């Protein structure tokens, strides 16, 4: 006899050895904010450096001096200077150079590549009155050399800092939060087994999680300051003293939840169920549950679910605007759920690194919600007792709980509202539920009085679907409430309603197929009624 595979809930409850939630990769823009516009560059040259005219010709000596500083560092520290070839994987080069470099802090190598970046150029304009020519600064793009400083930091491990060799010398910083955690664990003498971009085991998981939470904007900014002091700098000390200093802005941030499993087969079972049951996870109604954002027809982006198979490892993807959420089986040993924010303004948050804490909350909560939706979707089998507990009248603590009739439009609307309100951290009120229920039923909110909705709140509460927030008039959806609401909403919308619509189709197309089970059943019933009426069943001998 075959044994049913474990459910998603069972895998998450019984087969996860430990969970680690932390920042994975971060890609940050490092730039001088005052030099990102033409007028700021003009003031830098004329107001700060005292030039008579603001021309890009004055920037060339700065660039040459900066490049000379890089060449001197390469020669002084005897580090390789590698010209990246087109299509060459920089990660492969870095792994090879890191083996040769060892574990000492310092620059591993310097890479050089030509890339299109934003630069300052001079245009020749003419005075409309006198016709005299004059230079005019403008922002443009050009293919210029980019210098990648790949280095090893005692606290952060491997990272790189990429500088443009032309004004305004914008840079990019790339770090890995898991490498930071590994370095700190090693410093504290806590034994661990590494997983690519994570931990496979750890002697003190609580401390590892604490280290993940301690990776702050201040520490990341401190890494930049430390290496700006050690590497060639395009701006002089006088420039920096005048306020021309680099600041960090989030370009891309990955927030991951790693759940290490006790055996690989558990992960395989998990993905078999998740992919089967959640192919609609990318739909707008599902995406807004995961990211807690209202999605309308005007919300930009393509809403879809992608299942990508690389080798034999499937990966589940869902998108919201420029933000991606991905789930995959990592190295056959861990479940990785990962939210990548590519534009912080998707969530009305500024790009400054100072907003890191707000981004963490959004990224980690999205991961948790995805798992919660998957759990509710795959583990919503309601037994007969549970069905009766919800849909039949009951007496709870001496109070009579009226039934929530299965298939009742009002009950279905209440269930759909509960799924939405589960994502509200402060819960919901009588008025919130009235307005949402009326909207779902296509009615005006004033058709639902506060007293009528109080009756329904009492029904939901006594049946265990919601609970009251202490010392308030707000309510929260219980775990059982979410499971029942998701299951029954989907059961009715995806199975009962479409199935009954087809069975009672006026065209009765199913009758055209003589092999259709329902056609055979109907014919059998008709025959039974006929022989019952005549009293002469065919199997009785004449």
Rosetta blueprint (number, residue, H / E / L):
1 X L
2 X L
3 X L
4 X L
5 X L
6 X L
7 X L
8 X H
9 X H
10 X H
11 X H
12 X H
13 X H
14 X H
15 X L
16 X E
17 X E
18 X E
19 X E
20 X E
21 X E
22 X E
23 X E
24 X E
25 X E
26 X E
27 X E
28 X E
29 X E
30 X E
31 X E
32 X L
33 X H
34 X H
35 X H
36 X L
37 X L
38 X H
39 X H
40 X H
41 X H
42 X H
43 X H
44 X H
45 X H
46 X H
47 X H
48 X H
49 X L
50 X L
51 X L
52 X L
53 X L
54 X L
55 X L
56 X L
57 X H
58 X H
59 X H
60 X H
61 X H
62 X H
63 X H
64 X H
65 X H
66 X H
67 X H
68 X H
69 X H
70 X H
71 X H
72 X H
73 X H
74 X H
75 X H
76 X H
77 X H
78 X L
79 X L
80 X E
81 X E
82 X E
83 X E
84 X L
85 X L
86 X L
87 X L
88 X L
89 X L
90 X H
91 X H
92 X H
93 X H
94 X H
95 X H
96 X H
97 X H
98 X H
99 X H
100 X H
101 X H
102 X L
103 X L
104 X L
105 X L
106 X E
107 X E
108 X E
109 X E
110 X E
111 X E
112 X E
113 X E
114 X E
115 X E
116 X E
117 X E
118 X E
119 X E
120 X E
121 X E
122 X E
123 X E
124 X E
125 X E
126 X E
127 X L
128 X L
129 X L
130 X L
131 X L
132 X L
133 X E
134 X E
135 X E
136 X E
137 X E
138 X E
139 X E
140 X E
141 X E
142 X E
143 X E
144 X E
145 X E
146 X E
147 X E
148 X E
149 X E
150 X E
151 X E
152 X E
153 X E
154 X L
155 X L
156 X L
157 X E
158 X E
159 X E
160 X E
161 X E
162 X E
163 X E
164 X E
165 X L
166 X L
167 X L
168 X L
169 X L
170 X L
171 X E
172 X E
173 X E
174 X E
175 X E
176 X E
177 X H
178 X H
179 X H
180 X H
181 X H
182 X H
183 X H
184 X H
185 X H
186 X H
187 X H
188 X L
189 X L
190 X L
191 X L
192 X E
193 X E
194 X E
195 X E
196 X L
197 X L
198 X E
199 X E
200 X E
201 X E
202 X E
203 X L
204 X L
205 X H
206 X H
207 X H
208 X H
209 X H
210 X H
211 X H
212 X H
213 X H
214 X H
215 X L
216 X L
217 X H
218 X H
219 X H
220 X H
221 X H
222 X H
223 X H
224 X H
225 X H
226 X H
227 X H
228 X H
229 X H
230 X H
231 X L
232 X L
233 X L
234 X L
235 X L
236 X L
237 X H
238 X H
239 X H
240 X H
241 X H
242 X L
243 X L
244 X L
245 X L
246 X L
247 X E
248 X E
249 X E
250 X E
251 X E
252 X E
253 X E
254 X E
255 X E
256 X E
257 X E
258 X E
259 X E
260 X E
261 X E
262 X L
263 X L
264 X H
265 X H
266 X H
267 X H
268 X H
269 X H
270 X H
271 X H
272 X H
273 X H
274 X H
275 X H
276 X H
277 X H
278 X L
279 X L
280 X L
281 X L
282 X L
283 X L
284 X H
285 X H
286 X H
287 X H
288 X H
289 X H
290 X H
291 X H
292 X L
293 X L
294 X L
295 X L
296 X L
297 X L
298 X L
299 X L
300 X L
301 X L
302 X L
303 X L
304 X L
305 X E
306 X E
307 X E
308 X E
309 X E
310 X E
311 X L
312 X L
313 X E
314 X E
315 X E
316 X E
317 X E
318 X E
319 X E
320 X E
321 X L
322 X L
323 X E
324 X E
325 X E
326 X E
327 X E
328 X E
329 X E
330 X E
331 X L
332 X L
333 X L
334 X E
335 X E
336 X E
337 X E
338 X E
339 X E
340 X E
341 X E
342 X L
343 X L
344 X H
345 X H
346 X H
347 X H
348 X L
349 X L
350 X L
351 X L
352 X E
353 X H
354 X H
355 X H
356 X H
357 X H
358 X H
359 X H
360 X H
361 X H
362 X H
363 X H
364 X H
365 X H
366 X H
367 X H
368 X H
369 X H
370 X H
371 X H
372 X H
373 X H
374 X H
375 X H
376 X H
377 X H
378 X H
379 X L
380 X L
381 X L
382 X L
383 X L
384 X H
385 X H
386 X H
387 X H
388 X H
389 X H
390 X H
391 X H
392 X L
393 X L
394 X E
395 X E
396 X E
397 X L
398 X L
399 X E
400 X E
401 X E
402 X L
403 X L
404 X L
405 X L
406 X L
407 X L
408 X L
409 X H
410 X H
411 X H
412 X H
413 X H
414 X H
415 X H
416 X H
417 X H
418 X H
419 X H
420 X H
421 X H
422 X L
423 X L
424 X L
425 X L
426 X L
427 X L
428 X E
429 X L
430 X H
431 X H
432 X H
433 X H
434 X H
435 X H
436 X H
437 X H
438 X H
439 X H
440 X H
441 X H
442 X L
443 X L
444 X L
445 X H
446 X H
447 X H
448 X L
449 X L
450 X H
451 X H
452 X H
453 X H
454 X H
455 X H
456 X H
457 X H
458 X H
459 X H
460 X H
461 X H
462 X H
463 X L
464 X L
465 X L
466 X E
467 X E
468 X E
469 X L
470 X L
471 X L
472 X L
473 X L
474 X L
475 X E
476 X E
477 X E
478 X L
479 X H
480 X H
481 X H
482 X H
483 X H
484 X H
485 X H
486 X H
487 X H
488 X H
489 X H
490 X H
491 X H
492 X H
493 X H
494 X H
495 X H
496 X H
497 X H
498 X H
499 X H
500 X H
501 X H
502 X H
503 X H
504 X L
505 X L
506 X L
507 X L
508 X L
509 X H
510 X H
511 X H
512 X H
513 X L
514 X L
515 X L
516 X L
517 X H
518 X H
519 X H
520 X H
521 X H
522 X H
523 X H
524 X H
525 X H
526 X H
527 X H
528 X H
529 X H
530 X H
531 X H
532 X H
533 X H
534 X H
535 X L
536 X L
537 X L
538 X L
539 X L
540 X L
541 X L
542 X L
